[in-house]
Amino acid sequence: MGDPKYPRKVWRKPKRPLNYELKMDELKTLGTFGLRTKRELWKAHTELSRVRHQARSLLALRQEVRAEKEPILMKSLTRVGLVNDDATLDDVLNLNVDDLLARRFQTLVTKKLGFKTPYQARQAVIHGHVMIGDRKIDIPSYIVTVEEENNIHFTAESKIPGMLEKEKSEPVVEAPAEATEAPAEATEAPAEATE
């Protein structure tokens, strides 16, 4: 592994970073999942390429060796929720980055706890308002396992659930059409008075 003082990079930049279509896809993904920087997206791409590389190398092995090494990879991916129990290596090769980003703590908090945007969920996670079981987790990029997924809840001292309920219960008030017409009439009245 090397010296802990000099950790290796866990992400790689794209080969053509100035490609317009790539930049637009990256920005759309950043907004969809509430990522802070493109580096978080590149980490997910790198992790996915590592998993797909393992699957490709398993396909190249002999059947006996593959039979003992394939369940290890499949069990780890099933535990995280990337593939089903009956999945094959072809399913691993068909994974995309959205599948991996959907297993992040921030994304699951957005879906399960009723936040409007993933950025609200990220703030709640970072400030320690959300727990998994009895552990307070403040890392938005934490990959949630299938067993932990049902144990996501707010902390006891958090006031965010009350705020979310208050926002849901308040009806959306639109500006009445008469109020916008009233200033126009008020400006016409002084003009008539001067005549």
mmCIF file of the C-alpha atoms, coordinates in Angstrom:
data_MODEL
# 
_entry.id   MODEL 
# 
loop_
_atom_site.group_PDB 
_atom_site.id 
_atom_site.type_symbol 
_atom_site.label_atom_id 
_atom_site.label_alt_id 
_atom_site.label_comp_id 
_atom_site.label_asym_id 
_atom_site.label_entity_id 
_atom_site.label_seq_id 
_atom_site.pdbx_PDB_ins_code 
_atom_site.Cartn_x 
_atom_site.Cartn_y 
_atom_site.Cartn_z 
_atom_site.occupancy 
_atom_site.B_iso_or_equiv 
_atom_site.pdbx_formal_charge 
_atom_site.auth_seq_id 
_atom_site.auth_comp_id 
_atom_site.auth_asym_id 
_atom_site.auth_atom_id 
_atom_site.pdbx_PDB_model_num 
ATOM 1   C CA . MET A 1 1   ? 0.000   0.000   0.000   1.00 0.00 ? 1   MET A CA 1 
ATOM 2   C CA . GLY A 1 2   ? 2.840   2.393   0.575   1.00 0.00 ? 2   GLY A CA 1 
ATOM 3   C CA . ASP A 1 3   ? 3.553   5.123   3.067   1.00 0.00 ? 3   ASP A CA 1 
ATOM 4   C CA . PRO A 1 4   ? 0.366   6.568   4.618   1.00 0.00 ? 4   PRO A CA 1 
ATOM 5   C CA . LYS A 1 5   ? 1.925   10.002  4.402   1.00 0.00 ? 5   LYS A CA 1 
ATOM 6   C CA . TYR A 1 6   ? 1.684   9.820   0.612   1.00 0.00 ? 6   TYR A CA 1 
ATOM 7   C CA . PRO A 1 7   ? -1.674  8.264   -0.260  1.00 0.00 ? 7   PRO A CA 1 
ATOM 8   C CA . ARG A 1 8   ? -2.337  7.418   -3.881  1.00 0.00 ? 8   ARG A CA 1 
ATOM 9   C CA . LYS A 1 9   ? -4.946  9.293   -5.844  1.00 0.00 ? 9   LYS A CA 1 
ATOM 10  C CA . VAL A 1 10  ? -8.362  7.663   -5.904  1.00 0.00 ? 10  VAL A CA 1 
ATOM 11  C CA . TRP A 1 11  ? -9.517  9.470   -9.048  1.00 0.00 ? 11  TRP A CA 1 
ATOM 12  C CA . ARG A 1 12  ? -8.404  10.065  -12.615 1.00 0.00 ? 12  ARG A CA 1 
ATOM 13  C CA . LYS A 1 13  ? -9.310  13.003  -14.823 1.00 0.00 ? 13  LYS A CA 1 
ATOM 14  C CA . PRO A 1 14  ? -11.048 12.361  -18.136 1.00 0.00 ? 14  PRO A CA 1 
ATOM 15  C CA . LYS A 1 15  ? -8.764  12.041  -21.145 1.00 0.00 ? 15  LYS A CA 1 
ATOM 16  C CA . ARG A 1 16  ? -10.477 14.911  -22.982 1.00 0.00 ? 16  ARG A CA 1 
ATOM 17  C CA . PRO A 1 17  ? -11.661 17.334  -20.284 1.00 0.00 ? 17  PRO A CA 1 
ATOM 18  C CA . LEU A 1 18  ? -12.661 20.055  -22.761 1.00 0.00 ? 18  LEU A CA 1 
ATOM 19  C CA . ASN A 1 19  ? -15.095 17.881  -24.720 1.00 0.00 ? 19  ASN A CA 1 
ATOM 20  C CA . TYR A 1 20  ? -18.397 19.808  -24.759 1.00 0.00 ? 20  TYR A CA 1 
ATOM 21  C CA . GLU A 1 21  ? -20.735 16.793  -24.548 1.00 0.00 ? 21  GLU A CA 1 
ATOM 22  C CA . LEU A 1 22  ? -18.686 15.337  -21.685 1.00 0.00 ? 22  LEU A CA 1 
ATOM 23  C CA . LYS A 1 23  ? -18.814 18.636  -19.791 1.00 0.00 ? 23  LYS A CA 1 
ATOM 24  C CA . MET A 1 24  ? -22.583 18.894  -20.204 1.00 0.00 ? 24  MET A CA 1 
ATOM 25  C CA . ASP A 1 25  ? -23.098 15.288  -19.048 1.00 0.00 ? 25  ASP A CA 1 
ATOM 26  C CA . GLU A 1 26  ? -20.865 15.926  -16.038 1.00 0.00 ? 26  GLU A CA 1 
ATOM 27  C CA . LEU A 1 27  ? -22.767 19.077  -15.087 1.00 0.00 ? 27  LEU A CA 1 
ATOM 28  C CA . LYS A 1 28  ? -26.100 17.279  -15.381 1.00 0.00 ? 28  LYS A CA 1 
ATOM 29  C CA . THR A 1 29  ? -24.842 14.454  -13.154 1.00 0.00 ? 29  THR A CA 1 
ATOM 30  C CA . LEU A 1 30  ? -23.424 16.943  -10.639 1.00 0.00 ? 30  LEU A CA 1 
ATOM 31  C CA . GLY A 1 31  ? -26.797 18.668  -10.364 1.00 0.00 ? 31  GLY A CA 1 
ATOM 32  C CA . THR A 1 32  ? -28.797 15.440  -10.217 1.00 0.00 ? 32  THR A CA 1 
ATOM 33  C CA . PHE A 1 33  ? -26.809 13.936  -7.350  1.00 0.00 ? 33  PHE A CA 1 
ATOM 34  C CA . GLY A 1 34  ? -25.766 17.175  -5.611  1.00 0.00 ? 34  GLY A CA 1 
ATOM 35  C CA . LEU A 1 35  ? -22.033 16.660  -5.966  1.00 0.00 ? 35  LEU A CA 1 
ATOM 36  C CA . ARG A 1 36  ? -19.755 19.455  -4.802  1.00 0.00 ? 36  ARG A CA 1 
ATOM 37  C CA . THR A 1 37  ? -16.982 19.137  -7.359  1.00 0.00 ? 37  THR A CA 1 
ATOM 38  C CA . LYS A 1 38  ? -16.243 17.152  -10.477 1.00 0.00 ? 38  LYS A CA 1 
ATOM 39  C CA . ARG A 1 39  ? -13.599 15.312  -8.456  1.00 0.00 ? 39  ARG A CA 1 
ATOM 40  C CA . GLU A 1 40  ? -16.399 13.465  -6.629  1.00 0.00 ? 40  GLU A CA 1 
ATOM 41  C CA . LEU A 1 41  ? -17.769 12.366  -9.997  1.00 0.00 ? 41  LEU A CA 1 
ATOM 42  C CA . TRP A 1 42  ? -14.308 11.305  -11.170 1.00 0.00 ? 42  TRP A CA 1 
ATOM 43  C CA . LYS A 1 43  ? -13.890 9.215   -8.000  1.00 0.00 ? 43  LYS A CA 1 
ATOM 44  C CA . ALA A 1 44  ? -17.089 7.374   -8.852  1.00 0.00 ? 44  ALA A CA 1 
ATOM 45  C CA . HIS A 1 45  ? -15.912 6.839   -12.441 1.00 0.00 ? 45  HIS A CA 1 
ATOM 46  C CA . THR A 1 46  ? -12.588 5.473   -11.181 1.00 0.00 ? 46  THR A CA 1 
ATOM 47  C CA . GLU A 1 47  ? -14.227 3.121   -8.682  1.00 0.00 ? 47  GLU A CA 1 
ATOM 48  C CA . LEU A 1 48  ? -16.598 1.858   -11.355 1.00 0.00 ? 48  LEU A CA 1 
ATOM 49  C CA . SER A 1 49  ? -13.747 1.268   -13.799 1.00 0.00 ? 49  SER A CA 1 
ATOM 50  C CA . ARG A 1 50  ? -11.905 -0.691  -11.092 1.00 0.00 ? 50  ARG A CA 1 
ATOM 51  C CA . VAL A 1 51  ? -14.930 -2.951  -10.536 1.00 0.00 ? 51  VAL A CA 1 
ATOM 52  C CA . ARG A 1 52  ? -15.475 -3.435  -14.266 1.00 0.00 ? 52  ARG A CA 1 
ATOM 53  C CA . HIS A 1 53  ? -11.775 -4.248  -14.725 1.00 0.00 ? 53  HIS A CA 1 
ATOM 54  C CA . GLN A 1 54  ? -12.085 -6.962  -12.060 1.00 0.00 ? 54  GLN A CA 1 
ATOM 55  C CA . ALA A 1 55  ? -15.090 -8.406  -13.894 1.00 0.00 ? 55  ALA A CA 1 
ATOM 56  C CA . ARG A 1 56  ? -13.241 -8.415  -17.228 1.00 0.00 ? 56  ARG A CA 1 
ATOM 57  C CA . SER A 1 57  ? -10.219 -10.118 -15.698 1.00 0.00 ? 57  SER A CA 1 
ATOM 58  C CA . LEU A 1 58  ? -12.510 -12.771 -14.149 1.00 0.00 ? 58  LEU A CA 1 
ATOM 59  C CA . LEU A 1 59  ? -14.042 -13.465 -17.563 1.00 0.00 ? 59  LEU A CA 1 
ATOM 60  C CA . ALA A 1 60  ? -10.569 -14.158 -18.939 1.00 0.00 ? 60  ALA A CA 1 
ATOM 61  C CA . LEU A 1 61  ? -9.746  -16.797 -16.294 1.00 0.00 ? 61  LEU A CA 1 
ATOM 62  C CA . ARG A 1 62  ? -10.243 -20.548 -16.570 1.00 0.00 ? 62  ARG A CA 1 
ATOM 63  C CA . GLN A 1 63  ? -13.571 -21.892 -15.369 1.00 0.00 ? 63  GLN A CA 1 
ATOM 64  C CA . GLU A 1 64  ? -12.210 -23.504 -12.175 1.00 0.00 ? 64  GLU A CA 1 
ATOM 65  C CA . VAL A 1 65  ? -10.377 -20.381 -11.027 1.00 0.00 ? 65  VAL A CA 1 
ATOM 66  C CA . ARG A 1 66  ? -13.276 -18.171 -12.020 1.00 0.00 ? 66  ARG A CA 1 
ATOM 67  C CA . ALA A 1 67  ? -15.742 -20.311 -10.028 1.00 0.00 ? 67  ALA A CA 1 
ATOM 68  C CA . GLU A 1 68  ? -13.895 -19.604 -6.788  1.00 0.00 ? 68  GLU A CA 1 
ATOM 69  C CA . LYS A 1 69  ? -13.122 -15.879 -7.371  1.00 0.00 ? 69  LYS A CA 1 
ATOM 70  C CA . GLU A 1 70  ? -16.372 -14.699 -8.946  1.00 0.00 ? 70  GLU A CA 1 
ATOM 71  C CA . PRO A 1 71  ? -18.561 -15.135 -5.809  1.00 0.00 ? 71  PRO A CA 1 
ATOM 72  C CA . ILE A 1 72  ? -16.229 -12.858 -3.846  1.00 0.00 ? 72  ILE A CA 1 
ATOM 73  C CA . LEU A 1 73  ? -16.763 -9.947  -6.233  1.00 0.00 ? 73  LEU A CA 1 
ATOM 74  C CA . MET A 1 74  ? -20.474 -10.607 -6.610  1.00 0.00 ? 74  MET A CA 1 
ATOM 75  C CA . LYS A 1 75  ? -20.985 -10.812 -2.835  1.00 0.00 ? 75  LYS A CA 1 
ATOM 76  C CA . SER A 1 76  ? -19.293 -7.449  -2.267  1.00 0.00 ? 76  SER A CA 1 
ATOM 77  C CA . LEU A 1 77  ? -21.347 -5.778  -5.008  1.00 0.00 ? 77  LEU A CA 1 
ATOM 78  C CA . THR A 1 78  ? -24.586 -7.347  -3.748  1.00 0.00 ? 78  THR A CA 1 
ATOM 79  C CA . ARG A 1 79  ? -23.821 -6.175  -0.213  1.00 0.00 ? 79  ARG A CA 1 
ATOM 80  C CA . VAL A 1 80  ? -23.529 -2.590  -1.444  1.00 0.00 ? 80  VAL A CA 1 
ATOM 81  C CA . GLY A 1 81  ? -26.652 -2.935  -3.594  1.00 0.00 ? 81  GLY A CA 1 
ATOM 82  C CA . LEU A 1 82  ? -25.088 -2.454  -7.026  1.00 0.00 ? 82  LEU A CA 1 
ATOM 83  C CA . VAL A 1 83  ? -26.300 -5.820  -8.366  1.00 0.00 ? 83  VAL A CA 1 
ATOM 84  C CA . ASN A 1 84  ? -28.966 -8.389  -7.431  1.00 0.00 ? 84  ASN A CA 1 
ATOM 85  C CA . ASP A 1 85  ? -28.295 -11.783 -5.868  1.00 0.00 ? 85  ASP A CA 1 
ATOM 86  C CA . ASP A 1 86  ? -28.742 -13.600 -9.169  1.00 0.00 ? 86  ASP A CA 1 
ATOM 87  C CA . ALA A 1 87  ? -26.599 -11.186 -11.217 1.00 0.00 ? 87  ALA A CA 1 
ATOM 88  C CA . THR A 1 88  ? -23.849 -12.264 -13.593 1.00 0.00 ? 88  THR A CA 1 
ATOM 89  C CA . LEU A 1 89  ? -20.583 -10.658 -14.638 1.00 0.00 ? 89  LEU A CA 1 
ATOM 90  C CA . ASP A 1 90  ? -22.373 -9.170  -17.640 1.00 0.00 ? 90  ASP A CA 1 
ATOM 91  C CA . ASP A 1 91  ? -24.550 -7.204  -15.225 1.00 0.00 ? 91  ASP A CA 1 
ATOM 92  C CA . VAL A 1 92  ? -21.391 -5.884  -13.567 1.00 0.00 ? 92  VAL A CA 1 
ATOM 93  C CA . LEU A 1 93  ? -20.053 -4.789  -16.938 1.00 0.00 ? 93  LEU A CA 1 
ATOM 94  C CA . ASN A 1 94  ? -23.338 -2.986  -17.660 1.00 0.00 ? 94  ASN A CA 1 
ATOM 95  C CA . LEU A 1 95  ? -23.138 -0.831  -14.515 1.00 0.00 ? 95  LEU A CA 1 
ATOM 96  C CA . ASN A 1 96  ? -22.885 2.900   -15.032 1.00 0.00 ? 96  ASN A CA 1 
ATOM 97  C CA . VAL A 1 97  ? -21.834 5.759   -12.796 1.00 0.00 ? 97  VAL A CA 1 
ATOM 98  C CA . ASP A 1 98  ? -25.432 6.666   -11.883 1.00 0.00 ? 98  ASP A CA 1 
ATOM 99  C CA . ASP A 1 99  ? -25.858 3.245   -10.245 1.00 0.00 ? 99  ASP A CA 1 
ATOM 100 C CA . LEU A 1 100 ? -22.866 3.905   -8.005  1.00 0.00 ? 100 LEU A CA 1 
ATOM 101 C CA . LEU A 1 101 ? -23.864 7.489   -7.196  1.00 0.00 ? 101 LEU A CA 1 
ATOM 102 C CA . ALA A 1 102 ? -27.376 6.313   -6.276  1.00 0.00 ? 102 ALA A CA 1 
ATOM 103 C CA . ARG A 1 103 ? -25.875 4.316   -3.382  1.00 0.00 ? 103 ARG A CA 1 
ATOM 104 C CA . ARG A 1 104 ? -24.267 7.378   -1.767  1.00 0.00 ? 104 ARG A CA 1 
ATOM 105 C CA . PHE A 1 105 ? -25.501 8.436   1.678   1.00 0.00 ? 105 PHE A CA 1 
ATOM 106 C CA . GLN A 1 106 ? -26.429 11.887  0.398   1.00 0.00 ? 106 GLN A CA 1 
ATOM 107 C CA . THR A 1 107 ? -28.615 10.483  -2.393  1.00 0.00 ? 107 THR A CA 1 
ATOM 108 C CA . LEU A 1 108 ? -30.429 8.011   -0.145  1.00 0.00 ? 108 LEU A CA 1 
ATOM 109 C CA . VAL A 1 109 ? -31.058 10.725  2.474   1.00 0.00 ? 109 VAL A CA 1 
ATOM 110 C CA . THR A 1 110 ? -32.601 12.888  -0.261  1.00 0.00 ? 110 THR A CA 1 
ATOM 111 C CA . LYS A 1 111 ? -34.966 10.088  -1.301  1.00 0.00 ? 111 LYS A CA 1 
ATOM 112 C CA . LYS A 1 112 ? -35.869 8.681   2.113   1.00 0.00 ? 112 LYS A CA 1 
ATOM 113 C CA . LEU A 1 113 ? -36.160 11.757  4.318   1.00 0.00 ? 113 LEU A CA 1 
ATOM 114 C CA . GLY A 1 114 ? -38.038 14.070  1.957   1.00 0.00 ? 114 GLY A CA 1 
ATOM 115 C CA . PHE A 1 115 ? -35.559 16.818  1.158   1.00 0.00 ? 115 PHE A CA 1 
ATOM 116 C CA . LYS A 1 116 ? -36.379 18.998  -1.836  1.00 0.00 ? 116 LYS A CA 1 
ATOM 117 C CA . THR A 1 117 ? -32.864 19.033  -3.263  1.00 0.00 ? 117 THR A CA 1 
ATOM 118 C CA . PRO A 1 118 ? -29.755 16.892  -2.835  1.00 0.00 ? 118 PRO A CA 1 
ATOM 119 C CA . TYR A 1 119 ? -27.904 20.005  -1.685  1.00 0.00 ? 119 TYR A CA 1 
ATOM 120 C CA . GLN A 1 120 ? -30.236 20.325  1.326   1.00 0.00 ? 120 GLN A CA 1 
ATOM 121 C CA . ALA A 1 121 ? -29.583 16.680  2.128   1.00 0.00 ? 121 ALA A CA 1 
ATOM 122 C CA . ARG A 1 122 ? -25.832 17.220  1.819   1.00 0.00 ? 122 ARG A CA 1 
ATOM 123 C CA . GLN A 1 123 ? -25.963 20.097  4.295   1.00 0.00 ? 123 GLN A CA 1 
ATOM 124 C CA . ALA A 1 124 ? -27.978 18.026  6.764   1.00 0.00 ? 124 ALA A CA 1 
ATOM 125 C CA . VAL A 1 125 ? -25.496 15.152  6.472   1.00 0.00 ? 125 VAL A CA 1 
ATOM 126 C CA . ILE A 1 126 ? -22.428 17.359  6.898   1.00 0.00 ? 126 ILE A CA 1 
ATOM 127 C CA . HIS A 1 127 ? -23.884 19.109  9.957   1.00 0.00 ? 127 HIS A CA 1 
ATOM 128 C CA . GLY A 1 128 ? -24.635 15.777  11.627  1.00 0.00 ? 128 GLY A CA 1 
ATOM 129 C CA . HIS A 1 129 ? -28.436 15.746  11.503  1.00 0.00 ? 129 HIS A CA 1 
ATOM 130 C CA . VAL A 1 130 ? -28.718 12.247  9.993   1.00 0.00 ? 130 VAL A CA 1 
ATOM 131 C CA . MET A 1 131 ? -27.845 8.846   11.451  1.00 0.00 ? 131 MET A CA 1 
ATOM 132 C CA . ILE A 1 132 ? -27.636 5.246   10.312  1.00 0.00 ? 132 ILE A CA 1 
ATOM 133 C CA . GLY A 1 133 ? -28.809 3.104   13.193  1.00 0.00 ? 133 GLY A CA 1 
ATOM 134 C CA . ASP A 1 134 ? -26.982 4.544   16.212  1.00 0.00 ? 134 ASP A CA 1 
ATOM 135 C CA . ARG A 1 135 ? -24.023 5.985   14.238  1.00 0.00 ? 135 ARG A CA 1 
ATOM 136 C CA . LYS A 1 136 ? -23.928 9.633   13.257  1.00 0.00 ? 136 LYS A CA 1 
ATOM 137 C CA . ILE A 1 137 ? -22.380 9.799   9.777   1.00 0.00 ? 137 ILE A CA 1 
ATOM 138 C CA . ASP A 1 138 ? -21.279 13.132  8.344   1.00 0.00 ? 138 ASP A CA 1 
ATOM 139 C CA . ILE A 1 139 ? -19.736 11.910  5.079   1.00 0.00 ? 139 ILE A CA 1 
ATOM 140 C CA . PRO A 1 140 ? -22.023 12.479  2.058   1.00 0.00 ? 140 PRO A CA 1 
ATOM 141 C CA . SER A 1 141 ? -20.046 10.061  -0.133  1.00 0.00 ? 141 SER A CA 1 
ATOM 142 C CA . TYR A 1 142 ? -20.424 7.129   2.293   1.00 0.00 ? 142 TYR A CA 1 
ATOM 143 C CA . ILE A 1 143 ? -21.641 4.081   0.343   1.00 0.00 ? 143 ILE A CA 1 
ATOM 144 C CA . VAL A 1 144 ? -24.667 2.682   2.175   1.00 0.00 ? 144 VAL A CA 1 
ATOM 145 C CA . THR A 1 145 ? -25.084 -1.088  2.303   1.00 0.00 ? 145 THR A CA 1 
ATOM 146 C CA . VAL A 1 146 ? -28.444 -2.787  1.777   1.00 0.00 ? 146 VAL A CA 1 
ATOM 147 C CA . GLU A 1 147 ? -28.746 -3.653  5.491   1.00 0.00 ? 147 GLU A CA 1 
ATOM 148 C CA . GLU A 1 148 ? -28.101 -0.053  6.550   1.00 0.00 ? 148 GLU A CA 1 
ATOM 149 C CA . GLU A 1 149 ? -30.503 1.470   4.043   1.00 0.00 ? 149 GLU A CA 1 
ATOM 150 C CA . ASN A 1 150 ? -33.624 0.989   6.182   1.00 0.00 ? 150 ASN A CA 1 
ATOM 151 C CA . ASN A 1 151 ? -31.965 2.442   9.309   1.00 0.00 ? 151 ASN A CA 1 
ATOM 152 C CA . ILE A 1 152 ? -31.475 5.985   7.981   1.00 0.00 ? 152 ILE A CA 1 
ATOM 153 C CA . HIS A 1 153 ? -33.151 8.530   10.268  1.00 0.00 ? 153 HIS A CA 1 
ATOM 154 C CA . PHE A 1 154 ? -32.733 11.992  11.788  1.00 0.00 ? 154 PHE A CA 1 
ATOM 155 C CA . THR A 1 155 ? -30.943 12.475  15.089  1.00 0.00 ? 155 THR A CA 1 
ATOM 156 C CA . ALA A 1 156 ? -33.105 13.074  18.145  1.00 0.00 ? 156 ALA A CA 1 
ATOM 157 C CA . GLU A 1 157 ? -31.919 16.670  18.625  1.00 0.00 ? 157 GLU A CA 1 
ATOM 158 C CA . SER A 1 158 ? -32.342 17.651  14.965  1.00 0.00 ? 158 SER A CA 1 
ATOM 159 C CA . LYS A 1 159 ? -34.958 20.297  14.178  1.00 0.00 ? 159 LYS A CA 1 
ATOM 160 C CA . ILE A 1 160 ? -34.961 19.585  10.443  1.00 0.00 ? 160 ILE A CA 1 
ATOM 161 C CA . PRO A 1 161 ? -37.921 17.112  10.476  1.00 0.00 ? 161 PRO A CA 1 
ATOM 162 C CA . GLY A 1 162 ? -40.150 19.809  11.968  1.00 0.00 ? 162 GLY A CA 1 
ATOM 163 C CA . MET A 1 163 ? -38.989 22.308  9.379   1.00 0.00 ? 163 MET A CA 1 
ATOM 164 C CA . LEU A 1 164 ? -39.681 19.861  6.538   1.00 0.00 ? 164 LEU A CA 1 
ATOM 165 C CA . GLU A 1 165 ? -43.174 19.137  7.888   1.00 0.00 ? 165 GLU A CA 1 
ATOM 166 C CA . LYS A 1 166 ? -43.833 22.862  8.219   1.00 0.00 ? 166 LYS A CA 1 
ATOM 167 C CA . GLU A 1 167 ? -42.833 23.429  4.586   1.00 0.00 ? 167 GLU A CA 1 
ATOM 168 C CA . LYS A 1 168 ? -45.101 20.596  3.421   1.00 0.00 ? 168 LYS A CA 1 
ATOM 169 C CA . SER A 1 169 ? -48.104 21.769  5.439   1.00 0.00 ? 169 SER A CA 1 
ATOM 170 C CA . GLU A 1 170 ? -47.906 25.404  4.305   1.00 0.00 ? 170 GLU A CA 1 
ATOM 171 C CA . PRO A 1 171 ? -49.818 25.904  1.063   1.00 0.00 ? 171 PRO A CA 1 
ATOM 172 C CA . VAL A 1 172 ? -48.011 27.648  -1.733  1.00 0.00 ? 172 VAL A CA 1 
ATOM 173 C CA . VAL A 1 173 ? -49.332 31.199  -1.810  1.00 0.00 ? 173 VAL A CA 1 
ATOM 174 C CA . GLU A 1 174 ? -49.467 32.770  -5.227  1.00 0.00 ? 174 GLU A CA 1 
ATOM 175 C CA . ALA A 1 175 ? -49.706 36.507  -5.726  1.00 0.00 ? 175 ALA A CA 1 
ATOM 176 C CA . PRO A 1 176 ? -53.340 37.398  -6.510  1.00 0.00 ? 176 PRO A CA 1 
ATOM 177 C CA . ALA A 1 177 ? -53.956 38.838  -9.952  1.00 0.00 ? 177 ALA A CA 1 
ATOM 178 C CA . GLU A 1 178 ? -55.818 41.836  -8.488  1.00 0.00 ? 178 GLU A CA 1 
ATOM 179 C CA . ALA A 1 179 ? -52.788 42.917  -6.475  1.00 0.00 ? 179 ALA A CA 1 
ATOM 180 C CA . THR A 1 180 ? -50.707 43.218  -9.631  1.00 0.00 ? 180 THR A CA 1 
ATOM 181 C CA . GLU A 1 181 ? -53.396 45.324  -11.336 1.00 0.00 ? 181 GLU A CA 1 
ATOM 182 C CA . ALA A 1 182 ? -53.856 47.705  -8.387  1.00 0.00 ? 182 ALA A CA 1 
ATOM 183 C CA . PRO A 1 183 ? -50.535 49.582  -8.845  1.00 0.00 ? 183 PRO A CA 1 
ATOM 184 C CA . ALA A 1 184 ? -51.403 50.228  -12.498 1.00 0.00 ? 184 ALA A CA 1 
ATOM 185 C CA . GLU A 1 185 ? -54.733 51.811  -11.467 1.00 0.00 ? 185 GLU A CA 1 
ATOM 186 C CA . ALA A 1 186 ? -52.970 53.852  -8.799  1.00 0.00 ? 186 ALA A CA 1 
ATOM 187 C CA . THR A 1 187 ? -50.599 55.345  -11.360 1.00 0.00 ? 187 THR A CA 1 
ATOM 188 C CA . GLU A 1 188 ? -53.502 56.220  -13.674 1.00 0.00 ? 188 GLU A CA 1 
ATOM 189 C CA . ALA A 1 189 ? -55.487 58.001  -10.936 1.00 0.00 ? 189 ALA A CA 1 
ATOM 190 C CA . PRO A 1 190 ? -52.942 60.824  -10.354 1.00 0.00 ? 190 PRO A CA 1 
ATOM 191 C CA . ALA A 1 191 ? -52.736 61.415  -14.101 1.00 0.00 ? 191 ALA A CA 1 
ATOM 192 C CA . GLU A 1 192 ? -56.491 61.939  -14.275 1.00 0.00 ? 192 GLU A CA 1 
ATOM 193 C CA . ALA A 1 193 ? -56.432 64.248  -11.233 1.00 0.00 ? 193 ALA A CA 1 
ATOM 194 C CA . THR A 1 194 ? -53.958 66.597  -12.904 1.00 0.00 ? 194 THR A CA 1 
ATOM 195 C CA . GLU A 1 195 ? -56.146 67.030  -15.998 1.00 0.00 ? 195 GLU A CA 1 
# 
